[in-house]
Amino acid sequence: MLIDLSHPIEHGMITYKGLPAPLICDYLSRAESRKRYAEGTEFQIGKIEMVANTGTYLDCPFHRYENGKDLSQLELEKLVELEGVFIAAEGVQEIGINFFEGKPLWGKAVLVYTGWSQHWRTDTYFENHPFLTKEAADYLVAQRAKLVGIDSHNIDDTRTNTRPVHSALLKNEILIVEHMTNLHLLTGKKFTFSAVPPKFVGVGTFPVRAFAKIS
């Protein structure tokens, strides 16, 4: 069974407060295409204009570090069918090291369930959201996790302008997936996780269709 862990991307949708919403429209409409093709044949070609931090997206090292790997340099082995670890942290704002201690994190996709995705596309989503502490990030680095995901506005505390979690994880090539949803469906399940972005050169973040495969 497959479980979709991504939000849909819609025209005018705000993902991150202060960043522009995506523009989704026709580049070539079906009506216009009828002038170009034989009778009864029509197509739509869409146009999308957006910042890379839109919807459910993956961060790779280039997002934080100029010389870090960009999306085109990521190995598929870091993106596809990773063994998953579910971390339950619903109702907690500061998610500390104690949530991860004793868990089998080595080489795993660590998905942190906070329940915050219930506030998606509301003003509440952007304020006082759950986040990981620096100590938790350092522990994930020490335990050699492969990827960390969260169903919150940011894996860092956005009340300050420091980003210790992004800095620690991405410096050590641990990928990040933010703005996830439906993580509650993984409770008590054994699963693998996949999230593959397009192969862009010079880009450090992009939307993904993130999903889990239940064993």
C-alpha positions in Angstrom: 0.0 0.0 0.0 1.2 3.5 -0.9 0.5 6.5 1.3 0.8 10.0 -0.2 2.6 12.4 2.2 2.5 15.5 0.0 0.3 18.5 -0.2 -1.2 19.4 -3.6 0.2 22.6 -5.2 -2.4 25.0 -6.3 -2.5 28.4 -8.0 -2.2 31.2 -5.4 -1.2 28.9 -2.6 1.2 30.3 0.1 3.7 27.7 1.4 6.1 29.9 3.3 5.0 33.3 4.6 6.9 36.1 2.7 7.5 34.0 -0.4 5.3 34.4 -3.5 2.5 32.0 -4.4 2.8 29.8 -7.5 1.3 31.0 -10.8 -0.3 28.1 -12.6 -2.0 28.8 -15.9 -2.2 27.8 -19.6 0.7 28.5 -21.8 -1.4 27.0 -24.6 -5.1 26.5 -23.9 -7.2 23.7 -25.5 -9.2 26.3 -27.4 -6.0 27.9 -28.9 -4.5 24.4 -29.6 -7.4 23.5 -31.9 -6.1 26.1 -34.4 -2.8 24.1 -34.7 -4.0 20.5 -34.9 -6.4 18.4 -37.0 -10.1 18.5 -36.2 -10.9 16.7 -33.0 -7.3 17.0 -31.7 -6.5 19.4 -28.8 -3.8 19.7 -26.1 -3.1 21.8 -23.0 0.4 23.0 -22.3 0.6 24.5 -18.8 2.8 27.3 -17.5 4.1 27.3 -13.9 6.0 30.1 -12.3 7.1 29.6 -8.6 9.9 29.7 -6.1 11.5 26.4 -5.4 10.2 26.4 -1.8 6.6 25.5 -2.7 4.4 22.7 -1.4 6.0 19.7 0.1 9.7 20.1 -0.8 13.1 18.6 -0.3 16.2 20.5 0.8 19.6 19.3 -0.3 23.1 20.7 0.7 23.2 23.4 -2.0 20.2 25.1 -0.3 22.4 26.0 2.6 26.0 25.7 1.3 27.4 27.2 -1.9 29.6 24.1 -2.6 27.1 21.6 -1.4 25.4 19.1 -3.7 22.5 20.4 -5.8 19.5 18.5 -6.9 21.2 17.1 -10.0 24.0 15.6 -7.9 21.8 13.6 -5.5 22.1 9.8 -5.8 18.8 8.0 -6.2 19.8 5.7 -3.3 19.3 8.7 -1.0 15.8 9.4 -2.3 14.0 6.1 -3.1 12.7 3.3 -0.8 14.6 4.4 2.3 13.8 2.4 5.4 11.6 4.6 7.5 11.5 5.4 11.2 8.3 7.1 12.6 8.7 9.6 15.4 5.6 10.6 17.2 5.8 14.2 18.6 2.2 15.5 18.3 1.5 18.5 20.6 5.2 19.2 21.1 6.8 22.5 19.9 10.5 21.9 20.8 11.3 18.4 19.6 14.5 17.4 21.5 17.0 14.6 21.5 14.8 12.4 23.8 12.4 11.7 20.9 15.3 10.1 18.9 17.4 8.3 21.5 17.3 4.6 21.3 15.7 4.5 17.8 17.4 2.7 14.9 18.3 5.8 12.8 21.4 4.7 10.9 20.7 5.1 7.2 17.0 5.7 7.7 14.4 8.3 6.6 13.3 9.7 10.0 9.8 11.2 9.7 8.6 13.4 12.5 4.9 13.5 13.1 3.7 16.7 14.8 0.1 17.0 13.5 0.8 20.5 12.4 -0.3 19.8 8.8 -3.9 20.2 10.1 -3.2 24.0 10.0 -2.1 23.9 6.3 -3.2 27.0 4.4 -4.2 28.9 7.6 -2.4 31.7 9.4 -1.9 29.4 12.3 0.5 27.3 10.2 3.2 29.9 10.2 3.2 30.8 13.9 4.7 28.9 16.9 5.1 25.7 14.8 6.9 22.6 15.9 10.6 22.3 15.2 13.7 20.2 16.0 16.3 21.5 18.5 20.0 21.8 17.6 20.8 19.0 20.0 18.3 16.7 18.2 19.9 17.6 14.9 23.4 16.9 16.2 22.2 13.5 17.4 20.7 12.7 14.0 24.0 13.5 12.5 25.9 11.4 14.9 23.5 8.5 14.3 24.0 8.9 10.5 20.3 9.3 9.5 19.9 9.6 5.7 16.9 12.0 5.5 14.7 13.8 8.0 11.1 14.9 7.3 8.5 16.9 9.2 4.9 17.8 8.8 5.5 21.4 10.0 6.2 24.8 8.5 10.0 24.5 9.1 12.3 22.0 10.7 14.0 25.0 12.5 12.6 27.5 14.9 11.7 30.4 12.7 11.3 32.8 15.6 15.0 33.5 15.2 17.1 34.1 12.1 19.5 31.2 12.9 19.0 27.8 11.3 21.0 25.3 13.3 19.1 22.2 12.2 19.3 23.0 8.4 23.0 23.8 9.0 23.9 20.6 10.8 21.9 18.2 8.6 22.7 19.6 5.2 26.4 20.1 6.1 26.4 16.3 6.6 24.4 15.6 3.4 21.3 14.6 5.4 18.4 15.6 3.2 15.3 17.4 4.6 11.7 17.2 3.6 9.3 19.9 5.0 5.6 20.6 4.8 4.6 16.9 4.8 1.1 15.6 5.6 -0.7 12.3 6.4 2.2 11.1 8.7 -0.3 9.9 11.2 -1.1 7.1 8.8 2.3 5.6 9.4 1.7 5.0 13.1 2.8 1.5 14.1 3.6 0.7 10.4 6.8 -0.7 8.8 7.5 1.4 5.7 9.9 2.7 3.1 10.0 6.3 2.1 10.6 8.0 -1.3 10.8 11.6 -2.4 12.3 12.4 -5.8 12.8 16.0 -7.1 13.6 16.9 -10.7 17.3 16.8 -11.7 17.9 20.6 -11.7 21.4 22.0 -11.8 22.1 24.9 -9.4 19.0 24.4 -7.3 18.9 23.3 -3.7 15.2 22.9 -3.0 12.2 21.7 -5.0 8.7 20.2 -4.6 8.5 16.4 -4.3 5.8 13.8 -4.5 6.7 12.2 -1.1 5.2 8.8 -0.3 5.5 5.8 1.9 5.2 2.2 1.0 3.8 0.1 3.7 5.5 -3.3 4.1 
